[in-house]
């Protein structure tokens, strides 16, 4: 730190604009010495300086965000070491250097990403609890909401997995379509949050529509298996056509040249197709059939209520 303090003193007297070395961009620990000798602006009283740093990678990519976070942690460590050294040298009058990231939209985006994803688990938990309460109150069942959450978790897992395979792993690059090209920067950070809310809402809507008809048949005296079979036969085509309409509507996003819209379109289209073609007509009846009458517990049939 003595070397850094000496470099700062030199920068106060001989501030000369220069480009920060690439090694400082790769290794934030060396950033302190690099920028001290390359201050782009030094205050008239010599009490402060400003340095502009341009990373060699896109700061909004996963790699760039890791670099920004590591740089901030390094500066915090330097501030703590400088304060301790200044206090030890002269009590309250010792010399200390304080590093501050004064601005830049990149750092603001990193803070926004950290804030959003720090709350994302609570958002998932809150939505799951809300869905459970609503379904339990509507169907008067404590088991059905658990089955619904499990089936929607399968749909979301398949959707996220396919999105990562296409846009990170390049699984669909063979098509030659720009919308399916692998993204070196990875999936846009806002997409998982938006896709979660929209696809979960669509899946819940289709589940309620299907189970409403099945419950009506079950309360009329049909066995659980027969009620499921007839309910899927009656409601299945409607749900499939509704899914086709939504897939066509969301598919328009795949025609865009904006990567975020391409990714959003793929996630929504794939989620709708998986939900209406696999989860709702196959997985949901299978899970509900395994539960039998317990799927509707503690609700009872209409005739049993009178007894």
The 8 nearest C-alpha neighbors of each residue, nearest first, counted from 0:
[[1, 3, 2, 4, 81, 80, 84, 5],
 [2, 0, 4, 3, 5, 6, 84, 81],
 [1, 3, 5, 0, 4, 6, 32, 7],
 [4, 2, 0, 6, 1, 5, 32, 7],
 [5, 3, 7, 1, 6, 2, 0, 8],
 [6, 4, 8, 2, 7, 3, 1, 9],
 [5, 7, 3, 9, 8, 4, 35, 10],
 [6, 8, 10, 4, 9, 5, 35, 3],
 [9, 7, 5, 11, 6, 10, 4, 12],
 [8, 10, 6, 12, 7, 11, 13, 5],
 [9, 11, 14, 7, 13, 12, 8, 36],
 [12, 10, 45, 8, 9, 13, 14, 7],
 [11, 13, 9, 10, 14, 8, 45, 41],
 [12, 14, 10, 9, 11, 15, 8, 36],
 [15, 13, 10, 38, 11, 12, 41, 16],
 [14, 16, 13, 37, 38, 17, 39, 10],
 [17, 15, 39, 37, 38, 14, 18, 40],
 [18, 16, 37, 15, 19, 39, 38, 36],
 [17, 19, 20, 37, 16, 52, 51, 39],
 [18, 20, 34, 33, 37, 17, 21, 52],
 [21, 19, 22, 23, 18, 33, 24, 34],
 [20, 22, 24, 23, 25, 19, 55, 54],
 [21, 23, 25, 24, 20, 26, 29, 30],
 [24, 22, 30, 26, 29, 21, 25, 27],
 [23, 25, 21, 22, 26, 54, 27, 55],
 [24, 26, 22, 23, 27, 21, 66, 55],
 [25, 27, 23, 28, 24, 29, 22, 30],
 [28, 26, 30, 70, 29, 23, 24, 25],
 [29, 27, 26, 30, 73, 31, 23, 70],
 [30, 28, 23, 27, 31, 32, 26, 33],
 [29, 31, 23, 27, 33, 28, 32, 34],
 [32, 30, 29, 33, 34, 35, 28, 3],
 [33, 31, 35, 34, 30, 29, 3, 36],
 [34, 32, 30, 31, 35, 36, 19, 29],
 [33, 35, 37, 36, 31, 32, 38, 30],
 [36, 34, 32, 37, 33, 7, 38, 6],
 [35, 37, 34, 33, 10, 38, 6, 32],
 [38, 36, 34, 17, 35, 16, 15, 39],
 [37, 39, 50, 40, 34, 35, 14, 16],
 [38, 40, 16, 50, 49, 37, 15, 51],
 [41, 39, 49, 48, 38, 42, 50, 14],
 [42, 40, 48, 47, 14, 45, 11, 49],
 [41, 43, 45, 47, 44, 48, 46, 40],
 [44, 42, 45, 41, 46, 47, 11, 48],
 [45, 43, 46, 42, 47, 41, 11, 12],
 [44, 46, 11, 42, 43, 47, 41, 12],
 [45, 47, 44, 42, 48, 43, 11, 41],
 [48, 46, 42, 45, 41, 49, 44, 11],
 [47, 49, 41, 40, 42, 38, 50, 46],
 [50, 48, 40, 39, 38, 41, 51, 47],
 [49, 51, 38, 39, 52, 34, 40, 48],
 [52, 50, 53, 49, 39, 38, 19, 34],
 [51, 53, 50, 54, 19, 18, 24, 34],
 [54, 52, 55, 51, 24, 19, 56, 18],
 [55, 53, 56, 24, 52, 58, 57, 63],
 [54, 56, 53, 24, 57, 21, 25, 58],
 [57, 55, 54, 63, 58, 62, 60, 53],
 [56, 58, 59, 63, 60, 55, 54, 62],
 [59, 57, 63, 60, 64, 56, 105, 54],
 [60, 58, 57, 63, 64, 105, 61, 108],
 [61, 59, 184, 63, 62, 58, 57, 64],
 [60, 62, 64, 63, 65, 59, 184, 185],
 [63, 61, 65, 60, 64, 66, 58, 56],
 [62, 64, 58, 66, 60, 65, 61, 57],
 [65, 63, 67, 61, 66, 62, 58, 59],
 [64, 66, 62, 68, 63, 67, 69, 61],
 [65, 67, 63, 69, 64, 68, 70, 62],
 [68, 66, 64, 70, 69, 65, 71, 63],
 [67, 69, 71, 65, 70, 66, 64, 72],
 [70, 68, 72, 66, 67, 71, 65, 73],
 [69, 71, 73, 67, 27, 68, 72, 66],
 [70, 72, 74, 68, 73, 69, 67, 75],
 [73, 71, 69, 75, 70, 74, 68, 76],
 [74, 72, 70, 76, 71, 75, 69, 77],
 [75, 73, 77, 71, 76, 72, 98, 78],
 [74, 76, 78, 72, 77, 73, 71, 79],
 [77, 75, 73, 79, 74, 78, 80, 72],
 [76, 78, 74, 80, 75, 79, 81, 73],
 [79, 77, 81, 75, 97, 76, 80, 82],
 [78, 80, 76, 82, 77, 81, 83, 75],
 [79, 81, 77, 83, 78, 82, 84, 76],
 [82, 80, 84, 78, 95, 83, 79, 96],
 [81, 83, 85, 79, 95, 84, 80, 78],
 [84, 82, 80, 86, 81, 85, 87, 79],
 [83, 85, 81, 87, 82, 86, 80, 88],
 [86, 84, 93, 94, 95, 88, 82, 87],
 [85, 87, 90, 83, 93, 84, 88, 89],
 [88, 86, 84, 85, 89, 90, 83, 93],
 [89, 87, 85, 93, 86, 84, 90, 94],
 [88, 90, 93, 92, 86, 87, 91, 85],
 [89, 91, 86, 92, 87, 93, 88, 85],
 [90, 92, 86, 93, 89, 85, 87, 88],
 [93, 91, 89, 90, 94, 86, 85, 88],
 [92, 94, 85, 89, 88, 86, 91, 90],
 [93, 95, 85, 92, 96, 88, 89, 86],
 [96, 94, 85, 81, 82, 93, 97, 84],
 [95, 97, 81, 98, 78, 94, 82, 4],
 [96, 98, 78, 99, 95, 81, 77, 82],
 [97, 99, 74, 78, 96, 100, 75, 77],
 [98, 100, 101, 97, 74, 75, 71, 102],
 [101, 99, 102, 98, 71, 103, 106, 74],
 [102, 100, 99, 103, 49, 98, 106, 50],
 [103, 101, 100, 104, 106, 107, 105, 99],
 [102, 104, 105, 106, 107, 101, 100, 108],
 [103, 105, 107, 106, 108, 102, 109, 59],
 [106, 104, 108, 107, 103, 58, 109, 59],
 [105, 107, 109, 108, 104, 103, 110, 67],
 [106, 108, 104, 110, 105, 109, 111, 103],
 [107, 109, 111, 105, 106, 110, 112, 104],
 [110, 108, 106, 112, 111, 107, 113, 64],
 [109, 111, 107, 113, 108, 112, 114, 106],
 [110, 112, 108, 114, 109, 113, 115, 107],
 [113, 111, 109, 115, 114, 110, 108, 116],
 [112, 114, 110, 116, 111, 115, 117, 109],
 [115, 113, 111, 117, 112, 116, 110, 118],
 [116, 114, 112, 118, 117, 113, 111, 119],
 [117, 115, 119, 118, 113, 114, 112, 120],
 [116, 118, 114, 115, 119, 113, 120, 121],
 [119, 117, 116, 121, 115, 120, 122, 114],
 [118, 120, 116, 122, 121, 117, 115, 123],
 [121, 119, 123, 122, 118, 124, 117, 116],
 [122, 120, 124, 118, 119, 123, 125, 117],
 [121, 123, 119, 125, 120, 124, 126, 118],
 [124, 122, 120, 126, 121, 125, 127, 119],
 [123, 125, 121, 127, 122, 126, 120, 128],
 [126, 124, 122, 128, 127, 123, 121, 129],
 [125, 127, 129, 123, 128, 124, 130, 122],
 [126, 128, 124, 130, 125, 129, 123, 131],
 [127, 129, 131, 125, 126, 130, 124, 132],
 [128, 130, 126, 132, 131, 127, 125, 133],
 [131, 129, 127, 133, 128, 132, 126, 134],
 [130, 132, 128, 144, 134, 129, 133, 135],
 [131, 133, 135, 129, 130, 134, 136, 128],
 [132, 134, 130, 136, 135, 131, 137, 129],
 [135, 133, 137, 131, 136, 132, 144, 138],
 [136, 134, 140, 139, 132, 133, 138, 137],
 [135, 137, 139, 133, 134, 138, 132, 140],
 [136, 138, 134, 135, 139, 133, 140, 132],
 [137, 139, 140, 135, 136, 134, 295, 143],
 [140, 138, 135, 136, 137, 298, 141, 297],
 [139, 141, 135, 295, 296, 138, 142, 297],
 [140, 142, 135, 143, 296, 144, 139, 297],
 [141, 143, 294, 145, 144, 140, 296, 295],
 [142, 144, 146, 145, 294, 140, 141, 147],
 [145, 143, 147, 131, 146, 134, 142, 135],
 [146, 144, 148, 147, 142, 143, 149, 131],
 [145, 147, 149, 143, 144, 148, 150, 142],
 [148, 146, 144, 150, 145, 149, 143, 151],
 [149, 147, 151, 145, 146, 150, 152, 144],
 [148, 150, 152, 146, 147, 151, 145, 153],
 [151, 149, 153, 147, 152, 148, 146, 154],
 [150, 152, 154, 148, 153, 149, 155, 147],
 [151, 153, 149, 155, 150, 154, 156, 148],
 [154, 152, 156, 150, 151, 155, 157, 149],
 [153, 155, 151, 157, 152, 156, 274, 158],
 [156, 154, 158, 152, 157, 153, 159, 151],
 [157, 155, 153, 159, 158, 154, 160, 152],
 [156, 158, 160, 154, 155, 159, 161, 153],
 [159, 157, 155, 161, 270, 156, 160, 162],
 [160, 158, 162, 156, 161, 157, 155, 163],
 [159, 161, 157, 163, 162, 158, 156, 164],
 [160, 162, 164, 158, 163, 159, 157, 165],
 [163, 161, 159, 165, 164, 160, 166, 158],
 [164, 162, 167, 160, 166, 161, 165, 159],
 [163, 165, 168, 161, 162, 170, 167, 166],
 [166, 164, 170, 169, 162, 171, 163, 168],
 [165, 167, 181, 182, 163, 169, 162, 164],
 [168, 166, 163, 181, 185, 169, 164, 165],
 [167, 169, 164, 170, 165, 166, 163, 181],
 [170, 168, 181, 165, 172, 171, 166, 167],
 [169, 171, 165, 164, 168, 172, 173, 166],
 [172, 170, 173, 165, 169, 179, 174, 180],
 [171, 173, 180, 169, 174, 175, 170, 179],
 [172, 174, 171, 175, 170, 176, 169, 180],
 [175, 173, 172, 176, 171, 179, 180, 177],
 [174, 176, 173, 172, 177, 180, 179, 171],
 [175, 177, 174, 178, 179, 180, 172, 173],
 [178, 176, 180, 179, 175, 256, 172, 174],
 [177, 179, 176, 261, 180, 253, 254, 258],
 [180, 178, 177, 176, 171, 172, 181, 165],
 [179, 181, 172, 177, 178, 182, 169, 166],
 [182, 180, 166, 169, 167, 183, 165, 179],
 [181, 183, 185, 184, 166, 167, 180, 186],
 [184, 182, 185, 181, 167, 166, 60, 186],
 [183, 185, 60, 182, 61, 186, 187, 62],
 [186, 184, 182, 183, 167, 187, 166, 60],
 [187, 185, 188, 166, 184, 182, 167, 190],
 [186, 188, 189, 190, 259, 185, 184, 262],
 [187, 189, 190, 186, 191, 112, 192, 185],
 [190, 188, 187, 192, 191, 193, 112, 186],
 [189, 191, 193, 192, 188, 187, 194, 263],
 [192, 190, 194, 193, 189, 195, 188, 159],
 [191, 193, 195, 190, 194, 189, 196, 119],
 [194, 192, 190, 195, 196, 191, 197, 189],
 [195, 193, 191, 197, 196, 192, 198, 190],
 [196, 194, 192, 193, 198, 197, 199, 191],
 [195, 197, 199, 193, 194, 198, 200, 192],
 [198, 196, 200, 194, 199, 195, 201, 193],
 [199, 197, 201, 200, 195, 196, 194, 202],
 [200, 198, 202, 196, 197, 201, 195, 203],
 [199, 201, 203, 197, 198, 202, 196, 204],
 [202, 200, 204, 198, 203, 199, 197, 205],
 [203, 201, 199, 205, 204, 200, 198, 206],
 [202, 204, 206, 200, 201, 205, 199, 207],
 [203, 205, 201, 207, 202, 206, 200, 208],
 [204, 206, 208, 202, 203, 207, 209, 201],
 [207, 205, 203, 209, 208, 204, 210, 202],
 [208, 206, 210, 204, 209, 205, 211, 203],
 [207, 209, 205, 206, 211, 210, 204, 212],
 [210, 208, 206, 207, 211, 212, 234, 205],
 [209, 211, 213, 207, 212, 208, 214, 206],
 [212, 210, 214, 208, 213, 209, 207, 215],
 [213, 211, 215, 210, 214, 230, 209, 216],
 [214, 212, 230, 210, 216, 226, 215, 211],
 [215, 213, 217, 211, 216, 212, 210, 218],
 [214, 216, 212, 218, 213, 217, 211, 219],
 [217, 215, 219, 213, 226, 214, 218, 221],
 [216, 218, 221, 214, 219, 220, 226, 215],
 [219, 217, 300, 215, 220, 301, 216, 214],
 [220, 218, 216, 217, 221, 215, 301, 300],
 [221, 219, 218, 217, 222, 300, 216, 301],
 [220, 222, 217, 226, 216, 219, 225, 223],
 [221, 223, 225, 224, 226, 217, 220, 292],
 [224, 222, 226, 291, 225, 292, 227, 217],
 [225, 223, 227, 226, 222, 288, 228, 291],
 [226, 224, 228, 222, 227, 223, 221, 229],
 [227, 225, 223, 229, 216, 213, 224, 221],
 [226, 228, 230, 224, 225, 229, 213, 231],
 [229, 227, 225, 231, 230, 226, 232, 224],
 [230, 228, 232, 226, 231, 227, 225, 233],
 [231, 229, 213, 227, 233, 232, 228, 212],
 [230, 232, 235, 234, 228, 233, 229, 227],
 [233, 231, 229, 230, 235, 234, 228, 236],
 [232, 234, 230, 231, 235, 229, 236, 237],
 [235, 233, 231, 237, 236, 232, 230, 209],
 [234, 236, 231, 238, 237, 232, 233, 239],
 [237, 235, 239, 238, 234, 240, 233, 232],
 [238, 236, 240, 234, 239, 235, 241, 233],
 [237, 239, 241, 235, 236, 240, 242, 234],
 [240, 238, 242, 236, 241, 237, 275, 235],
 [241, 239, 243, 237, 242, 238, 236, 244],
 [240, 242, 238, 244, 239, 243, 237, 245],
 [241, 243, 239, 245, 240, 244, 275, 271],
 [244, 242, 240, 246, 241, 245, 247, 239],
 [245, 243, 241, 247, 242, 246, 248, 240],
 [244, 246, 248, 242, 247, 243, 249, 241],
 [247, 245, 268, 243, 249, 248, 244, 250],
 [248, 246, 250, 244, 245, 249, 243, 251],
 [247, 249, 245, 246, 250, 251, 244, 252],
 [248, 250, 246, 251, 264, 247, 252, 268],
 [251, 249, 247, 252, 253, 248, 264, 246],
 [250, 252, 249, 253, 254, 248, 247, 264],
 [251, 253, 264, 250, 254, 255, 260, 261],
 [254, 252, 261, 251, 250, 264, 255, 178],
 [255, 253, 252, 251, 256, 178, 261, 250],
 [254, 256, 257, 253, 252, 261, 260, 251],
 [257, 255, 258, 254, 261, 178, 260, 177],
 [256, 258, 255, 260, 259, 261, 252, 178],
 [259, 257, 261, 260, 262, 256, 178, 255],
 [258, 260, 262, 261, 257, 263, 187, 190],
 [259, 261, 263, 262, 257, 258, 252, 264],
 [262, 260, 253, 258, 264, 259, 263, 178],
 [261, 263, 265, 259, 260, 264, 258, 266],
 [262, 264, 260, 266, 265, 261, 259, 267],
 [263, 265, 252, 261, 267, 249, 253, 262],
 [266, 264, 262, 268, 263, 267, 269, 261],
 [265, 267, 263, 269, 264, 268, 270, 158],
 [268, 266, 270, 264, 269, 265, 271, 263],
 [269, 267, 246, 265, 271, 270, 266, 249],
 [268, 270, 272, 266, 271, 267, 265, 273],
 [271, 269, 267, 273, 158, 268, 272, 266],
 [270, 272, 274, 268, 269, 273, 242, 275],
 [273, 271, 269, 275, 274, 270, 276, 268],
 [274, 272, 270, 277, 276, 271, 275, 269],
 [273, 275, 278, 271, 272, 279, 277, 276],
 [274, 276, 272, 279, 239, 273, 242, 277],
 [277, 275, 273, 272, 274, 278, 280, 279],
 [278, 276, 273, 281, 274, 280, 279, 275],
 [277, 279, 282, 274, 281, 280, 283, 273],
 [278, 280, 283, 275, 274, 281, 277, 282],
 [281, 279, 277, 278, 235, 276, 282, 231],
 [282, 280, 277, 278, 284, 283, 279, 285],
 [281, 283, 278, 285, 284, 286, 279, 280],
 [282, 284, 286, 279, 285, 281, 278, 287],
 [285, 283, 287, 286, 282, 281, 288, 227],
 [284, 286, 288, 282, 283, 287, 281, 289],
 [287, 285, 283, 289, 288, 284, 282, 290],
 [286, 288, 284, 290, 289, 285, 283, 294],
 [289, 287, 285, 291, 290, 286, 284, 224],
 [288, 290, 286, 287, 291, 285, 284, 294],
 [289, 291, 294, 287, 288, 293, 292, 286],
 [292, 290, 288, 293, 289, 223, 294, 287],
 [291, 293, 294, 295, 223, 290, 296, 222],
 [294, 292, 296, 295, 291, 290, 142, 297],
 [293, 295, 290, 292, 142, 143, 291, 296],
 [296, 294, 140, 293, 298, 292, 297, 143],
 [297, 295, 298, 293, 140, 294, 141, 142],
 [296, 298, 140, 295, 299, 141, 139, 293],
 [299, 297, 296, 295, 139, 140, 300, 138],
 [300, 298, 303, 297, 304, 301, 218, 296],
 [299, 301, 218, 303, 302, 304, 220, 219],
 [300, 302, 304, 218, 303, 219, 299, 305],
 [303, 301, 304, 305, 300, 306, 219, 220],
 [302, 304, 306, 300, 305, 301, 299, 218],
 [305, 303, 301, 306, 302, 300, 299, 298],
 [306, 304, 303, 302, 301, 300, 299, 218],
 [305, 303, 304, 302, 301, 300, 299, 298]]
